[in-house]
């Protein structure tokens, strides 16, 4: 019987490769929703959502049962906060697992009624991996006027956010409400929701919450500066261009850069 000769070096390479393939953990998309919901990754993301929820409550960016948080889990699933619950009081079992159609797959509570807003952003912008929606008072004051604060005043704000968009009012929780952000979600990581609040997206839940903090502080600082009674000192355009160059390198969105 004729045998095919395989060099020893090739045998050495093949055997470890076979072992690696045998031990390879299945991707999130290849396993059931219940297994996904109980994975180490899901556990870590729940903990991050809970920590951020408490920060929002402590900073008075949410009140009552207001606000919601979500994060992508693989390409098919989303973890999100429940409806009718204070962001101060959440526990791991309260966090819901949903698919991209908004169907709840795991969790002890009903999902947030505004998940459609999050899903619309995820579907429109693959860079969005986590979303925070809340009602910080100074930012929401601008949302009540249907306007955004002027840009070009604080370099750190320009780097993190830059121009904020203003979405028109629609009834919260509806698909029409969710779609109000579609014209803006590619070029803006922070969007004012008229007569409602703000929504921020980023690569992680923590980073999305940082954007909320940055925007709220900027709105507050701008309003304080106006009370001083002196003209605002804007950053020269040449220096703004340097900031935009940095944002391009970092991969941060900004409507002034175009696509």
ZAMARGU-4260 file (C-alpha; in steps of 0.2 Angstrom, whole numbers, plus 5000, padded with zeros to 4 digits):
<rodrens>
0) 5000/5000/5000 | 5007/5016/4995 | 5009/5030/5008 | 5011/5049/5006 | 5027/5055/5014
5) 5024/5070/5025 | 5039/5080/5031 | 5042/5079/5050 | 5041/5098/5051 | 5024/5098/5042
10) 5018/5085/5055 | 5024/5096/5069 | 5014/5111/5062 | 4998/5101/5058 | 4996/5093/5075
15) 4996/5109/5086 | 4984/5117/5073 | 4972/5103/5075 | 4972/5105/5093 | 4970/5123/5092
20) 4954/5121/5081 | 4947/5108/5093 | 4949/5119/5108 | 4943/5135/5099 | 4928/5143/5108
25) 4913/5146/5098 | 4909/5163/5093 | 4895/5172/5102 | 4884/5170/5086 | 4886/5151/5086
30) 4879/5148/5103 | 4861/5150/5110 | 4855/5166/5118 | 4855/5158/5136 | 4873/5153/5134
35) 4877/5170/5128 | 4867/5178/5142 | 4878/5168/5155 | 4895/5171/5147 | 4910/5179/5155
40) 4909/5193/5142 | 4890/5196/5146 | 4894/5196/5165 | 4908/5209/5163 | 4897/5220/5152
45) 4882/5219/5165 | 4894/5225/5178 | 4899/5240/5168 | 4881/5245/5164 | 4877/5244/5182
50) 4892/5255/5187 | 4888/5268/5174 | 4870/5268/5179 | 4875/5272/5197 | 4887/5286/5190
55) 4872/5294/5181 | 4861/5293/5196 | 4875/5300/5207 | 4878/5315/5195 | 4859/5318/5194
60) 4859/5315/5175 | 4844/5304/5178 | 4829/5304/5190 | 4815/5292/5194 | 4816/5278/5181
65) 4823/5289/5168 | 4838/5285/5156 | 4844/5269/5148 | 4860/5261/5143 | 4865/5247/5131
70) 4880/5238/5124 | 4883/5226/5109 | 4886/5208/5113 | 4893/5200/5097 | 4884/5205/5081
75) 4867/5198/5085 | 4864/5203/5103 | 4862/5218/5114 | 4862/5220/5133 | 4851/5234/5140
80) 4844/5242/5155 | 4826/5237/5161 | 4811/5248/5160 | 4803/5256/5176 | 4819/5255/5187
85) 4831/5268/5194 | 4848/5267/5187 | 4854/5267/5205 | 4846/5251/5210 | 4850/5239/5196
90) 4857/5221/5199 | 4865/5209/5186 | 4848/5199/5184 | 4839/5215/5179 | 4849/5218/5164
95) 4840/5212/5148 | 4847/5202/5133 | 4839/5207/5117 | 4841/5204/5099 | 4842/5217/5085
100) 4823/5217/5083 | 4820/5221/5101 | 4814/5204/5107 | 4819/5201/5125 | 4829/5184/5126
105) 4835/5184/5144 | 4833/5194/5160 | 4821/5196/5174 | 4813/5212/5169 | 4805/5220/5153
110) 4818/5229/5142 | 4819/5248/5141 | 4805/5256/5131 | 4817/5266/5122 | 4828/5252/5115
115) 4822/5256/5097 | 4833/5272/5098 | 4848/5261/5103 | 4845/5248/5089 | 4842/5261/5076
120) 4859/5269/5080 | 4868/5252/5080 | 4861/5247/5063 | 4865/5264/5056 | 4883/5266/5063
125) 4894/5250/5066 | 4906/5261/5076 | 4893/5262/5089 | 4896/5248/5102 | 4888/5256/5117
130) 4875/5269/5120 | 4869/5280/5135 | 4853/5291/5135 | 4849/5302/5149 | 4843/5319/5155
135) 4857/5330/5162 | 4849/5346/5167 | 4861/5359/5158 | 4861/5348/5142 | 4842/5345/5143
140) 4840/5364/5145 | 4847/5366/5128 | 4836/5352/5121 | 4821/5362/5128 | 4826/5376/5117
145) 4830/5365/5101 | 4848/5372/5101 | 4866/5366/5104 | 4879/5376/5113 | 4892/5385/5102
150) 4908/5376/5097 | 4926/5382/5097 | 4928/5387/5116 | 4936/5373/5125 | 4949/5362/5117
155) 4945/5346/5127 | 4927/5347/5122 | 4932/5350/5104 | 4942/5334/5104 | 4929/5323/5112
160) 4913/5329/5104 | 4914/5345/5094 | 4897/5350/5086 | 4882/5342/5094 | 4867/5338/5083
165) 4849/5342/5088 | 4836/5329/5083 | 4818/5335/5081 | 4805/5330/5094 | 4795/5314/5092
170) 4786/5303/5105 | 4799/5294/5115 | 4799/5275/5113 | 4792/5275/5095 | 4801/5270/5080
175) 4798/5288/5073 | 4807/5294/5089 | 4821/5282/5085 | 4823/5288/5067 | 4825/5306/5072
180) 4844/5303/5075 | 4847/5295/5058 | 4853/5311/5049 | 4866/5314/5063 | 4872/5297/5069
185) 4887/5295/5058 | 4895/5312/5061 | 4890/5316/5079 | 4893/5305/5094 | 4882/5317/5105
190) 4864/5321/5099 | 4852/5332/5108 | 4834/5325/5108 | 4823/5340/5107 | 4812/5342/5123
195) 4819/5326/5130 | 4838/5324/5134 | 4854/5318/5125 | 4860/5302/5118 | 4879/5297/5116
200) 4887/5283/5107 | 4905/5276/5109 | 4915/5260/5109 | 4912/5256/5127 | 4898/5260/5140
205) 4911/5269/5150 | 4917/5280/5136 | 4899/5284/5131 | 4896/5290/5149 | 4912/5301/5148
210) 4904/5309/5133 | 4888/5313/5143 | 4899/5320/5157 | 4909/5331/5145 | 4894/5338/5136
215) 4885/5342/5152 | 4900/5351/5160 | 4902/5360/5143 | 4884/5366/5143 | 4886/5371/5162
220) 4902/5380/5159 | 4896/5390/5144 | 4880/5396/5153 | 4892/5402/5168 | 4903/5411/5155
225) 4889/5420/5148 | 4885/5428/5166 | 4902/5435/5167 | 4897/5449/5155 | 4912/5448/5143
230) 4914/5442/5125 | 4918/5424/5123 | 4936/5420/5117 | 4935/5408/5103 | 4949/5396/5098
235) 4957/5402/5081 | 4952/5392/5066 | 4970/5387/5063 | 4970/5378/5080 | 4953/5370/5077
240) 4961/5362/5061 | 4974/5355/5072 | 4961/5347/5083 | 4952/5340/5068 | 4968/5332/5062
245) 4970/5324/5079 | 4952/5318/5078 | 4955/5310/5061 | 4970/5300/5068 | 4960/5295/5083
250) 4945/5290/5073 | 4933/5302/5082 | 4918/5308/5072 | 4915/5327/5068 | 4903/5334/5055
255) 4917/5347/5051 | 4928/5334/5043 | 4915/5327/5031 | 4915/5308/5026
</rodrens>
